[in-house]
Amino acid sequence: MIKHHPSETLLTQYCDASLATSLSLAVSIHVDMCPVCQAKVAKIEASNANALFSEEPAQFEKSQTEKSHLLEEFELNVLDMIMSDDSIDEVYEVEPVSIKVNEHNYQLPRALTRISHSKFTQVGKLARSRVALDDGALRSSLLHIDAGGEIPEHTHTGFEVTLLLDGEFSDEDGNYVPGDFIWQDGSHQHTPLTKDGCLCFTVVSSALHFNKGFSKLLNPIGNLIY
């Protein structure tokens, strides 16, 4: 069962279309996987709609003549478009898209099917594919950890969102299942590890900071590899 969800603030910003693209994508995928957040989003959207239609009528008042003119113009434009377009609209279903990582097949969430991503780069038991989003300082990736793999203990110089898509992993705070949405920042440190392997969608705003052993050697070039 999914235990980790976006905050109420994130869900509200998602419904208001005010989130950065990467974060909006992460929330969208989670909502598709999570009945609890589907209900929350529906409630927020209903509240937004009620607020819109209950605003003071004076804000939208127009003279009856102007209203009639606009309606007539709209109807003529619609009729014009209908008469001038002989093409037939076809409805296409979104075809499932699968990827293969180290002999493992994964079906991508619908929200990722039309977004390109790079080839996976393998380092030990970790493989990463950069998701092609132009989103300023934010970096989005598909992260695969092979069975028995772990990411060395680290904290964050910015924030990191991890959305588990397939498989399971654990860290010092517990176990995670598909759909879990984990937000961490500089106040957290953890060592994610997986017994059977997993695939995640991640969003980071800055480099990770490794805390122990040889992994600390990566810190001077952290901004280049995050």
N, C-alpha and C positions, 0 to 999 in steps of 0.2 A: 504494500500500500504506500502511495506517495505521502511523505511526511513533510517535505520541504517545498515551500511555495513562494512566489514573489510577494513582496509586501503590498499592503493596501495602496500605498502611495504609487508603487510601480504599476499596479493594475489600473489605477485611475489615470495615470499618465499614458498608459497603453491605450485606454479607451478614448483619451483626448488626442491621440496621435501626436504627443509631445515628446516621446522617447527617441533617443538616437536609434538609427536603423538596426544596429547590431542587437541592442537591448530589446527593441520591439520584436525582432525575429525570435530571440530567445523566449520572450514571454508568450509569443504566439504559438510556438512549438509546445511549450509547457501547457498552455490552455487547451490545445488539441488533445493532450494526453491526460488531462486532469478534470474530472467531472466537478470537483469542488470549485475550482477556479472558473470553469465554464459558467456555473451558477452565479458566481460573484461578478463576472464580467457582464452577464445578462442583466443583473440588478443595477450595476453602474450605468450601463447603456440606457436602461429604462428610466433611471433617475435623470440622466442628461437630457433625454427626450422630453420628459415632463417639464424640466426646467426651461427648455427652449420654448415650448408651446405655452407656458404659463407666464412668459414675460409680458410686460405692459403692452397692451394693444397699440398704445400711442407710438411705440417705437417702429411699428410696421404700417401705420395708417397712410393710406394714399386716397386720393379722391376717387369716387366711384367711376368717373370718366376715365381716369388714368388706368384704373384696374381693368375696366372693360377693354380698353385699347390694348393693354399688355396681353390679356387673355386671348383676344382676337388675333393678335400678331403671333402669339405662341401657337395657336391652333393652325394658322396658315403655314407657319414654318414646319410644323410636324407633318402636315398633309403634303407639303412640298417634298420633304425628305422621303416620305413613304412612296410617293408617285415617281420620284426620280431614281430610286434605288431598286434595281431588279435582282440584286444578289440575295442569296438565301443564307441566313444565319445558321450556323451549325454549332451545336453544343458539344464540346469535347471534354471527356473525363480526364482528369490528371492521371497520367500513367505512373504507376509505382516505379521508382528508380532505386536500383540496388548498387552498392559498391562492394568491392572485395578488398579486404585488408589482411594480408598474411593468412590466406586460406580461409578467412572468415567472411561470410556474406552478411551484409546489413542492408535493410530497407530504410532509405532516408525518409524523414518526415516530409509531408506535403510541402511545407513552407520552404524546404531546401531543394526541391526538385528542379527548379528553374534558375538556381544560382550556381554559377560555376565555382569550382575549387581546384586548387593545385594538386599535383601528384603528392602522394604521401612521402615524407622524408623520415627515414628510420634511424633512430639512435638507440641502440640496445633494444629494450622491450617497448620503447615508446615510438609512436609514429604520428606525425602531424601533417595535416593538409590545411593550407590557408584558404579560407572562404573569401571569395572576391567581393568585398564590400568596401566602398570608399567612404569611410566613416571617421575621418580625422585621426585622432590618436588611438581610437579603439581598434583592437585586433580580434578578429573572429576566426576560429579554427575548428576543424574536426580533430579530436585527439583520441588515438587508439592506444590502449595499454594491453600488451599481451598477457596471457595467463601467467601468474606469478610475478608480474611486474609492479613497480612502484615508482612514484615520483619522490625524490629525496625531500626531507623536511625543509619547508620553506614558509615564508610569510610573503606579504604583498606590498609593493611600493605604491600601488594604486588599489583598484578593486579587481576582483576576478569572479565571474559568473561561470559556474559549471552546471550544465544541464545534461543529466545522464540519459542517453538515448537507448542503449542496449547493454545488457550485462549488469554486473553489480561491482561496487567497490566499497571500501571502508577507510576511515581514518580515525584519529583520536576521538572524534565526536560521535561516531556511530557508523551504521551501515546505510548504503544508499541503493535505491532501486530505480528502474526506468521511470522518467518523469520528474524525479527530484530536481529541484532548482535551488542551487546552493550559492549564496552570495557571501564572499569573504573579502576582507581588506587587511590593513596593517595591524589590526587588533587580533588577527587569527594567525595561527601557524599549524600546519598539519603535514602528514605524510600519507598521501593517498596510495592504497595498494589494492590489487584485485587478485582473487584466487583463480578465476576462470576467464578473465579478459573482459574488456568493456569498451564502448565507444561513447564519447561525450562531444557536445557542442560547447565551446568555451568562448568567453568574451573577456578580454583583459584591457585595462586602461594604461598599464605600465608594467615594467619588468617584475618578475618574481625575484625574491631575495632568499638565496639558499643559506641555511644556517649551520650545517655540519659537514665535516669531512671534506673529501675531494670536490664535492659539488660546490663548495664555496668558491672554487676557482672560476666558476662561471659568472660570478657576480660582476666583475669588471666589464664584461661584455653583455651583461643582462639586457641592456636597452637594444642591442642589436638582434637578440634572438627571441624576444618576447612576442 
